[in-house]
Amino acid sequence: MSSIEPKRIGWDALLMALLTGVSAWAAMALSRGPGELSAVWIGNGILVGWLLSRPTERWPWYLGAAAATELAVRLGVGDQAVSAAVVAAANLIEALILAGVVRRFVPDVGDPKRWISLGGIATASTLLACAVSGFMAAGAMRVLHAAPFWPGFLTWFSAHVVGLVIFATTTLVAQREGRRMFTAPGRGLSFLLTMALLAAIALAVFLSSYPLLFLAYPPLLLGAIRHRFAGVAVGVVLLTLIGSVATALGHGPLWLADVDTPGRIALLQLYIAGGCLITIPVALAMAERKRLVTGLRDSERRYRMLADYSHDVVVRMRADGQRVYVSPSARDILGWEPAQMLGSRESLVHPEDLERQQRLLAEVIASGEPRTAVYRIRHKNGHYVWIEAVTRAIPAEDGNGMEAIYAGRDITRRVETERALEASRQELERLARFDALTGLANRRQFEERMNLAVLGLNRGASLSLLYLDIDRFKQINDNLGHATGDEVLRSFAQRLLGCVRSGDLAARLGGDEFVVLIEDAAVPSAAEAVARKLIERMRRPIAIGERELSVTTSIGVAYADRPVETAKLLAAADAALYCAKRERNTYCLQAVAADAAPRAAARG
C-alpha cells in the first residue's frame, strides 16, 4: 500500500466518523429523558453503507474510527464509561454482522441483477444483527441502570432496524451515485421539487394537531416511482428527520395518542417503517424493470447492429409473408432498397422454388424448429440470385402468434462452381467410359456390360457378340496418314451406330477393333441382320475432303443361349473374325461350344 493511500483512507474514515458522531449526538440529544433511547438510530446505517461501499480489507479503519467516535460522544454527553463502552461495542458488532453477511452472499451490492436477493438477505441479516446488539445493550442497561430488559430491547431493536433500513440504503445510494443522485439527466429539478413537496407536506403533517399522517405517504411513493432508490433514500430521511424532531419537540399527531414516551416512539417507528414498506419494494420493482428494459434495449440495439451491418440479408416477416424488417444488405445483394421491400407481400422467390419456400415457412412457424433452404430470389435487375437462408420462428411483435426471421447469404458463385464441378465430373465420367475419337463406348464400359450380359445367360437370356475390324486399315494409315485414318474410324463408327438398336452396345476397343453386344434377341438372326446391314452401308465410299475411299469390314459373330464363360464367348467371336478375314468384306458365325467349324456367310 502506497503512502498516499493510507492518507486517503484516513480522511475517508474521518468523514465517516464525523457523520456517525453527529448523528449519534443528535439522536441522544433528542431523547426525551435520561436513559431513554432514540426513535431512529442513524449511525449504524451510515457505517454499514460505508463498509459495503469499500473493500473488506479496509474495514478495520472504519470500524475503529466509528467505535472511537461513538465512545467519545457518549462520554461527552455524560454516559458512564462502562455503559458507553458496552453500547459502542454492541453497535460495532451489529454493523459488522450485517455488513459481513451481505458481503459474504452479495459481494457486489451495486449489481442490479442481485438487488432482489440483496433485499431478502439484508432484511434477514438486519433482524439478526439488531437482535444480537439489542440483547447486549438491554442487558447492560439492566445490569448498570436497573432498566427493564424487554422494553429496552424492543425500543433498541425497532430504532436500529428502522435506522439500518433507512440510512444504510441512503448511504449506499449516495456512495454509488454521488452527485448524479441530484444531477442525473431527467432528475435535477424534478427531484428537488418532489423532495420539496414531501418536506412541505411532512412539515404540515407534523406541525398539525390533526391525524393526517397518511398525507405524507403519496409524495413519498411518488419519489420512489420517479427517482427509485434516490427518491426512497432522501424521502424517508426527510420524513424521519422531520417526524423525529417535531415529535421530540412536542408537535404532531403522535401527541394525540394517550401513550407514554416509549409508546410514542414506537408509533413513530411504525410510521417510518410503514413508509419503508411502501416505497422500498416499489423502488426494487422499478429498478428491476429498468434493468430489464435496459437489457432489452441493449439486446435490440445489438441485434439491430448485427442485422444492419451483416453481409447477409436479414428479413423479418409475418406468417402471411408481409415483411416488417429488411436489413440494408438487401441493397448490395438484391439491388432493392429495404424501404421498397417493407410492408409488401409480393414474393421475389423464383416460381419453381416458390411452393417449396412457402411450405418451409409454414413448417417453421408451425413447429418452431429452424430450417435451412436454398432457393432463388429475383434481383431488381431481373436476374435471379441463389440464396442459402436459415429461417427461424419468433414471437410476433404484438404477442399474437408467431412470425419468421431468416438470414440469407448470396451463394450464386458457390452454386455456379458446384454446377461446373458436376459438369466436369460428368465429363470425366464420360471420358472414362467413352472413346474420345468416335464417341462409342470404350473397353472399360464394354467389359462392365459384357460381364452383366454373361450373368444374364443364367436367367435364360440369349447373347450375341460381334467382333469387327476395318480391312487393310494399316495401309490407309501408312499411305494416307493418321488424320485420314481417324476420319475413317469416325465415319465407320457413325455407320455402325446406324445399324444397331438403341439397347445394343457398340464399342471401340482400340485401333480399328470394334465390338457390338446384342442382348435378349433371337440368335443368331439379330446379329446377322446387323452384320449384313453394316456390310451393305460400307459399300458406299467414305468422303474425306476431295477423296473418296472404299472401305470394307470383316465381322465375326459369336452367339450363346445358355450359360458360358466370358473368355469362351470372346474366344468364339475372335475365331469367327479370323474366319471372316480370310475372305474380307463378310461375316462369320460361331456358336459357343459348337463342334462345327465357323462358317462364312454370303456377302449380301
C-alpha positions in Angstrom: 0.0 0.0 0.0 1.5 3.4 -1.0 1.9 6.2 1.5 -0.8 8.2 -0.3 -3.5 5.5 0.1 -3.4 5.3 3.9 -3.7 9.1 4.0 -6.7 9.0 1.7 -8.3 6.2 3.7 -7.7 8.2 6.8 -9.6 11.2 5.5 -12.4 8.9 4.3 -12.6 7.3 7.7 -12.6 10.7 9.4 -15.5 11.8 7.2 -17.4 8.7 8.1 -16.6 9.2 11.8 -17.8 12.8 11.7 -21.2 11.7 10.1 -21.7 8.9 12.6 -20.7 11.1 15.5 -23.0 13.9 14.6 -25.9 11.5 14.1 -25.2 9.8 17.4 -25.1 13.2 19.2 -28.3 14.3 17.5 -30.1 11.0 18.4 -29.1 11.2 22.0 -29.9 14.9 22.3 -33.4 14.4 21.0 -34.1 11.6 23.5 -36.8 12.8 25.9 -35.1 11.8 29.2 -32.1 10.1 30.9 -31.5 6.6 29.9 -34.1 6.7 27.1 -33.3 5.6 23.5 -33.7 7.4 20.2 -36.6 6.6 17.9 -34.2 6.0 15.0 -30.5 5.2 15.3 -28.8 6.6 12.3 -25.1 6.0 12.9 -25.0 2.2 12.3 -26.8 2.7 8.9 -24.2 5.2 7.8 -21.4 2.8 9.0 -22.9 -0.2 7.2 -23.4 1.7 4.0 -19.8 2.9 4.2 -18.4 -0.6 4.8 -20.3 -2.2 1.9 -19.0 0.5 -0.5 -15.4 -0.2 0.4 -13.0 -3.3 0.1 -13.2 -5.7 3.1 -9.5 -5.2 3.9 -10.1 -1.6 4.7 -12.9 -2.2 7.2 -10.8 -2.1 10.4 -10.0 1.6 9.7 -13.7 2.5 9.6 -14.8 0.2 12.4 -12.1 1.7 14.6 -12.9 5.2 13.7 -16.7 4.7 14.3 -16.2 3.0 17.7 -13.8 5.7 18.9 -16.1 8.5 17.8 -19.3 7.0 19.4 -17.4 6.3 22.6 -16.2 9.9 22.8 -19.7 11.2 22.1 -21.3 9.1 24.7 -18.7 10.1 27.3 -19.2 13.7 26.2 -23.0 13.6 26.9 -22.4 12.2 30.4 -22.8 8.4 29.9 -20.8 6.2 32.3 -17.6 4.7 30.8 -18.7 1.1 31.2 -22.2 1.5 29.7 -20.7 3.8 26.9 -18.2 1.1 26.1 -20.8 -1.7 26.1 -23.2 0.2 23.9 -20.5 1.2 21.5 -19.3 -2.4 21.3 -22.9 -3.5 20.6 -23.3 -1.0 17.8 -19.9 -2.1 16.4 -21.0 -5.8 16.4 -24.3 -5.0 14.9 -22.7 -3.2 11.9 -20.1 -5.9 11.5 -22.7 -8.7 11.4 -24.9 -7.0 8.9 -22.1 -5.9 6.6 -20.3 -9.2 6.9 -23.3 -11.3 6.0 -24.2 -9.1 3.0 -20.6 -9.1 1.7 -20.5 -12.9 2.0 -23.6 -13.5 -0.1 -23.7 -10.4 -2.3 -20.1 -9.3 -2.9 -21.2 -6.6 -5.3 -24.1 -4.7 -3.9 -24.1 -2.4 -7.0 -25.1 -5.2 -9.4 -28.7 -4.6 -10.3 -29.2 -8.3 -11.1 -28.7 -9.0 -7.3 -30.9 -6.3 -5.9 -33.9 -8.6 -5.4 -31.8 -11.2 -3.5 -30.0 -8.4 -1.7 -33.3 -7.2 -0.3 -34.0 -10.6 1.3 -30.5 -11.1 2.6 -30.2 -7.6 4.0 -33.6 -7.9 5.8 -32.8 -11.2 7.5 -29.3 -10.1 8.5 -30.6 -6.8 9.8 -33.1 -8.5 12.1 -30.3 -10.9 13.3 -27.8 -8.1 13.9 -30.3 -5.9 15.7 -31.4 -8.8 17.9 -27.8 -9.6 18.9 -26.9 -5.9 19.7 -30.3 -5.4 21.4 -29.6 -8.2 23.8 -26.2 -6.8 24.6 -27.4 -3.2 25.1 -30.6 -4.1 27.0 -28.6 -6.5 29.2 -26.1 -3.8 30.0 -28.8 -1.3 30.8 -30.5 -3.8 33.1 -27.3 -4.5 35.0 -25.9 -1.0 35.1 -29.1 1.1 35.5 -31.7 -1.5 36.6 -33.7 -0.6 33.4 -36.4 -3.0 32.3 -34.9 -5.5 29.9 -37.7 -6.2 27.4 -38.9 -2.6 26.9 -35.3 -1.5 26.5 -34.7 -4.4 24.0 -37.8 -3.6 21.9 -37.0 0.1 21.8 -33.4 -0.6 20.8 -34.4 -3.3 18.2 -37.0 -1.1 16.5 -34.9 2.0 16.5 -31.9 0.2 15.0 -33.9 -1.8 12.4 -35.5 1.4 11.1 -32.2 3.2 11.2 -30.4 0.5 9.3 -33.1 0.1 6.7 -33.3 3.8 6.0 -29.7 5.1 6.4 -27.8 2.0 5.1 -29.8 2.3 1.9 -29.4 6.0 1.8 -25.6 5.8 2.3 -25.3 3.1 -0.4 -27.2 5.1 -2.9 -25.2 8.3 -2.1 -21.9 6.4 -2.4 -23.0 4.8 -5.6 -24.5 7.7 -7.4 -22.6 10.7 -5.8 -23.6 13.9 -7.4 -25.6 12.1 -10.0 -28.1 11.5 -7.2 -29.2 15.1 -7.8 -27.8 15.9 -11.2 -28.6 12.8 -13.3 -30.4 13.6 -16.6 -34.1 13.9 -16.0 -33.7 14.1 -12.2 -32.3 17.6 -11.2 -35.2 20.0 -10.8 -37.8 17.2 -10.8 -36.0 15.5 -7.9 -35.7 18.7 -5.9 -39.4 19.6 -6.5 -40.5 16.1 -5.4 -38.4 16.2 -2.2 -39.6 19.8 -1.5 -43.2 18.7 -1.9 -42.6 15.8 0.5 -40.8 18.1 3.0 -43.6 20.6 2.9 -46.4 18.0 3.4 -44.4 16.3 6.2 -43.9 19.7 8.0 -47.6 20.4 7.6 -48.5 17.0 9.0 -46.1 17.0 12.0 -46.8 20.7 12.9 -50.6 20.0 12.8 -52.6 18.7 15.7 -54.8 16.7 13.3 -54.3 12.9 12.5 -53.1 13.5 8.9 -50.0 11.2 8.9 -51.2 9.4 5.8 -50.8 12.6 3.7 -47.0 12.2 3.6 -47.1 8.7 2.0 -48.3 9.7 -1.5 -45.4 12.2 -2.2 -43.0 9.6 -0.7 -44.4 7.0 -3.1 -44.1 9.5 -5.9 -40.4 9.9 -5.2 -39.9 6.1 -5.2 -41.7 5.8 -8.6 -40.0 8.7 -10.3 -36.5 8.5 -8.8 -36.3 5.0 -7.4 -33.7 4.4 -4.6 -32.6 8.0 -4.6 -36.2 9.1 -4.0 -36.7 6.5 -1.3 -33.5 7.3 0.5 -33.8 11.0 0.6 -37.6 10.9 1.1 -37.5 8.6 4.1 -34.6 10.5 5.6 -36.6 13.8 5.3 -39.7 12.1 6.7 -37.6 10.6 9.6 -35.8 13.8 10.5 -39.0 16.0 10.3 -41.0 13.4 12.2 -38.4 12.8 14.9 -37.6 16.5 15.6 -41.2 17.6 15.6 -42.2 14.7 17.9 -39.3 15.3 20.2 -40.3 19.0 20.4 -43.8 18.1 21.3 -45.5 18.7 18.0 -47.5 16.5 15.6 -50.4 13.9 15.6 -48.4 11.4 17.7 -49.1 13.6 20.7 -52.8 13.0 20.3 -52.3 9.4 21.3 -52.8 8.7 25.0 -49.5 6.8 25.4 -46.2 7.5 27.3 -43.0 8.5 25.6 -41.8 4.9 24.7 -45.2 4.3 23.1 -45.0 7.5 21.2 -41.5 6.5 20.0 -42.9 3.1 18.9 -45.7 4.8 16.9 -43.1 7.0 15.2 -41.0 4.0 14.3 -44.1 2.1 13.0 -44.9 5.2 10.9 -41.4 5.4 9.4 -41.3 1.6 8.9 -44.6 1.9 7.0 -43.1 4.4 4.7 -40.2 2.0 4.1 -42.5 -0.9 3.4 -44.5 1.1 0.9 -41.5 2.6 -1.0 -38.6 0.1 -0.9 -40.5 -2.7 -2.8 -41.6 -0.1 -5.3 -38.0 1.1 -5.8 -36.8 -2.5 -6.2 -39.5 -3.3 -8.7 -38.7 -0.1 -10.7 -35.0 -0.9 -10.6 -35.7 -4.4 -11.8 -38.0 -3.0 -14.5 -35.3 -0.5 -15.6 -32.7 -3.3 -15.7 -34.9 -5.5 -17.8 -35.9 -2.6 -20.2 -32.2 -1.6 -20.5 -31.2 -5.2 -21.2 -34.0 -5.5 -23.8 -32.9 -2.2 -25.4 -29.3 -3.2 -25.4 -30.2 -6.6 -26.9 -32.3 -4.9 -29.6 -29.6 -2.5 -30.3 -27.0 -5.3 -30.7 -29.5 -7.2 -32.8 -30.1 -4.1 -35.0 -26.3 -3.5 -35.3 -25.6 -7.1 -36.3 -28.5 -7.1 -38.7 -27.8 -3.7 -40.2 -24.1 -4.4 -40.7 -24.3 -8.1 -41.6 -23.4 -9.1 -45.1 -26.4 -11.5 -45.0 -29.9 -10.3 -45.9 -32.0 -10.4 -42.7 -35.7 -10.3 -43.2 -38.5 -10.5 -40.6 -41.9 -11.4 -41.9 -45.4 -12.2 -40.7 -47.0 -15.6 -41.4 -48.8 -14.1 -44.4 -45.4 -13.1 -46.0 -45.6 -9.4 -45.2 -42.1 -8.0 -44.5 -41.7 -5.9 -41.3 -37.9 -5.6 -41.4 -35.3 -5.8 -44.1 -31.6 -5.2 -43.4 -29.6 -2.7 -45.5 -27.6 -5.6 -47.1 -30.6 -6.3 -49.4 -29.3 -3.3 -51.4 -26.0 -4.9 -52.1 -27.2 -8.5 -52.7 -30.6 -8.0 -54.3 -30.5 -4.4 -55.6 -33.6 -3.4 -53.7 -33.8 -0.7 -51.1 -35.1 -2.0 -47.8 -37.9 0.5 -47.9 -39.0 -0.9 -51.3 -39.4 -4.4 -49.7 -41.1 -3.4 -46.4 -44.8 -3.9 -46.0 -45.0 -5.9 -49.2 -46.3 -9.4 -49.6 -45.0 -9.8 -53.2 -42.8 -12.8 -53.4 -39.4 -12.5 -55.1 -38.8 -16.2 -55.0 -38.3 -18.0 -58.3 -41.6 -19.6 -59.5 -40.0 -23.0 -59.4 -38.9 -22.6 -55.8 -41.9 -20.7 -54.5 -44.1 -23.6 -53.4 -41.2 -25.2 -51.6 -40.3 -22.0 -49.8 -43.9 -21.3 -48.7 -44.2 -24.8 -47.4 -40.9 -24.4 -45.4 -42.1 -21.1 -43.9 -45.3 -22.7 -42.8 -43.4 -25.6 -41.2 -41.1 -23.3 -39.4 -43.9 -21.3 -37.9 -45.9 -24.4 -37.0 -43.1 -26.4 -35.4 -40.8 -23.6 -34.1 -37.8 -25.5 -35.5 -35.3 -23.7 -37.7 -34.9 -24.8 -41.3 -32.2 -24.2 -43.9 -33.1 -24.0 -47.6 -31.5 -22.9 -50.9 -33.6 -21.1 -53.4 -33.5 -18.3 -56.0 -34.7 -14.7 -55.4 -35.2 -12.1 -58.1 -32.7 -9.3 -58.2 -34.1 -5.8 -59.0 -32.4 -6.1 -62.4 -34.4 -9.2 -63.3 -31.9 -12.0 -62.9 -32.0 -14.4 -60.0 -29.6 -14.8 -57.1 -29.1 -18.1 -55.3 -29.7 -17.6 -51.6 -29.0 -20.0 -48.7 -31.3 -18.9 -45.9 -31.8 -20.1 -42.3 -35.4 -19.5 -41.2 -36.5 -19.3 -37.5 -39.8 -18.8 -35.8 -40.0 -15.8 -33.3 -42.9 -14.4 -31.3 -44.9 -11.7 -33.1 -44.3 -8.1 -32.1 -47.9 -7.8 -30.9 -47.7 -11.0 -28.9 -50.3 -12.8 -31.1 -48.9 -15.8 -32.9 -45.5 -16.3 -34.5 -43.5 -14.7 -37.1 -40.4 -15.7 -39.0 -37.0 -14.3 -39.4 -34.4 -15.5 -41.9 -30.8 -14.7 -42.7 -29.8 -15.4 -46.2 -26.5 -15.2 -47.9 -25.6 -15.0 -51.6 -24.3 -18.4 -52.8 -24.6 -17.8 -56.5 -20.9 -18.3 -57.1 -20.9 -21.4 -55.0 -23.8 -22.8 -56.9 -22.2 -22.0 -60.2 -18.9 -23.6 -59.0 -20.8 -26.7 -57.9 -22.5 -26.9 -61.2 -19.3 -26.5 -63.1 -17.7 -29.2 -60.9 -20.6 -31.5 -61.6 -20.3 -30.9 -65.3 -16.6 -31.6 -65.1 -17.3 -34.8 -63.1 -19.9 -36.0 -65.7 -17.4 -35.1 -68.5 -14.7 -37.1 -66.7 -17.1 -40.0 -66.2 -18.0 -39.8 -69.9 -14.3 -39.7 -70.9 -13.7 -42.7 -68.6 -16.4 -44.7 -70.3 -16.5 -43.5 -73.9 -14.0 -43.4 -76.7 -12.8 -39.8 -77.3 -12.3 -40.2 -81.1 -15.5 -42.0 -82.1 -17.9 -41.3 -79.2 -18.6 -45.0 -78.9 -18.3 -46.9 -75.6 -14.7 -47.8 -74.7 -13.2 -51.0 -73.5 -14.0 -50.3 -69.8 -17.7 -49.8 -70.5 -17.8 -52.8 -72.8 -16.2 -55.1 -70.2 -18.7 -54.0 -67.5 -21.6 -54.6 -69.8 -20.2 -57.9 -71.0 -19.9 -59.3 -67.5 -23.5 -58.3 -66.8 -24.7 -59.9 -70.0 -22.9 -63.2 -69.3 -24.6 -63.3 -65.9 -27.9 -62.8 -67.7 -27.4 -66.1 -69.5 -28.0 -67.8 -66.2 -31.6 -66.4 -66.3 -32.4 -67.9 -69.7 -31.4 -64.8 -71.8 -29.5 -65.0 -75.1 -26.5 -63.1 -76.2 -24.6 -62.2 -79.4 -21.2 -60.7 -79.7 -19.8 -59.1 -82.9 -16.1 -58.5 -83.4 -15.3 -56.1 -86.3 -12.2 -54.5 -87.8 -11.6 -52.4 -90.9 -10.0 -54.3 -93.8 -6.5 -53.1 -94.7 -6.7 -50.2 -92.2 -2.9 -50.2 -91.6 -2.4 -49.4 -95.3 -4.7 -46.5 -95.1 -2.8 -45.1 -92.1 0.6 -45.7 -93.7 -0.3 -44.4 -97.1 -2.7 -41.6 -96.4 -1.7 -40.5 -92.8 -3.2 -40.8 -89.4 -5.5 -37.9 -89.9 -7.2 -39.7 -92.7 -7.2 -42.9 -90.6 -9.0 -41.1 -87.8 -11.7 -39.8 -90.2 -12.2 -43.3 -91.5 -12.6 -44.5 -87.9 -15.2 -41.8 -87.1 -17.2 -42.5 -90.2 -17.1 -46.2 -89.6 -18.3 -45.7 -86.0 -21.2 -43.5 -87.2 -22.3 -46.1 -89.8 -22.0 -48.8 -87.1 -24.3 -46.8 -84.7 -26.9 -46.6 -87.5 -27.0 -50.3 -87.8 -27.7 -51.3 -84.1 -30.7 -50.9 -81.9 -30.9 -48.4 -79.0 -30.4 -51.2 -76.5 -27.3 -52.6 -78.2 -23.8 -51.6 -77.2 -21.3 -50.6 -79.9 -17.8 -50.0 -78.6 -14.3 -49.4 -79.9 -11.7 -51.5 -78.2 -8.7 -49.7 -79.8 -7.2 -49.1 -83.2 -9.6 -50.4 -85.8 -11.1 -53.0 -83.5 -14.9 -52.6 -82.8 -17.4 -54.7 -81.0 -21.2 -54.9 -80.7 -23.0 -56.6 -77.9 -26.6 -57.7 -78.5 -28.8 -59.0 -75.6 -32.2 -60.6 -75.4 -32.7 -61.0 -79.2 -33.2 -64.0 -81.4 -29.8 -65.6 -82.0 -28.1 -65.5 -84.3 -30.5 -63.8 -86.7 -30.4 -60.4 -85.0 -26.6 -60.4 -85.1 -26.6 -61.4 -88.7 -29.0 -58.6 -89.5 -26.6 -56.1 -88.0 -23.7 -57.6 -89.9 -25.4 -57.6 -93.2 -26.7 -54.0 -92.7 -23.2 -52.7 -91.9 -21.6 -54.5 -94.8 -24.2 -53.0 -97.1 -23.6 -49.5 -95.8 -19.9 -49.8 -96.2 -20.4 -50.3 -99.9 -20.7 -46.5 -100.1 -17.3 -44.8 -100.3 -16.2 -42.6 -97.4 -15.7 -39.0 -98.5 -12.6 -37.4 -96.9 -12.0 -33.9 -98.3 -11.9 -34.3 -102.1 -11.0 -38.0 -101.8 -13.4 -40.9 -101.6 -12.2 -44.2 -100.0 -13.7 -47.6 -100.4 -13.6 -49.2 -97.1 -14.8 -52.7 -96.1 -15.1 -54.6 -92.8 -14.9 -58.2 -91.6 -17.2 -59.3 -88.8 -17.0 -62.3 -86.5 -20.2 -63.2 -84.7 -20.4 -65.5 -81.6 -23.7 -66.3 -80.0 -25.0 -68.2 -77.0 -28.3 -69.1 -75.4 -27.0 -70.9 -72.4 -24.6 -70.1 -69.6 -21.0 -69.7 -70.8 -17.8 -68.2 -69.5 -16.8 -64.7 -70.7 -13.5 -65.9 -72.0 -15.1 -68.7 -74.0 -17.5 -66.3 -75.7 -14.7 -63.8 -76.5 -12.6 -66.6 -78.0 -15.6 -67.7 -80.1 -16.0 -64.2 -81.5 -12.3 -63.9 -82.2 -12.3 -67.2 -84.1 -15.3 -66.1 -86.1 -13.5 -62.9 -87.1 -10.4 -64.8 -88.1 -12.7 -66.9 -90.4 -14.2 -63.7 -91.9 -10.8 -62.2 -92.5 -9.9 -64.9 -94.9 -12.3 -63.6 -97.5 -12.8 -60.0 -96.2 -15.9 -57.9 -96.5 -18.0 -60.6 -95.0 -19.0 -62.1 -91.6 -18.8 -65.5 -90.0 -21.0 -67.1 -87.3 -19.7 -69.1 -84.4 -22.0 -70.8 -81.8 -20.3 -71.2 -78.5 -19.1 -74.7 -77.8 -20.4 -75.9 -81.2 -18.5 -78.8 -82.8 -18.7 -77.4 -86.3 -16.1 -75.0 -87.6 -17.1 -71.4 -88.3 -19.0 -70.9 -91.5 -18.7 -67.9 -93.9 -21.8 -66.0 -94.8 -22.7 -64.6 -98.1 -21.7 -61.0 -98.7 -25.3 -60.0 -99.2 
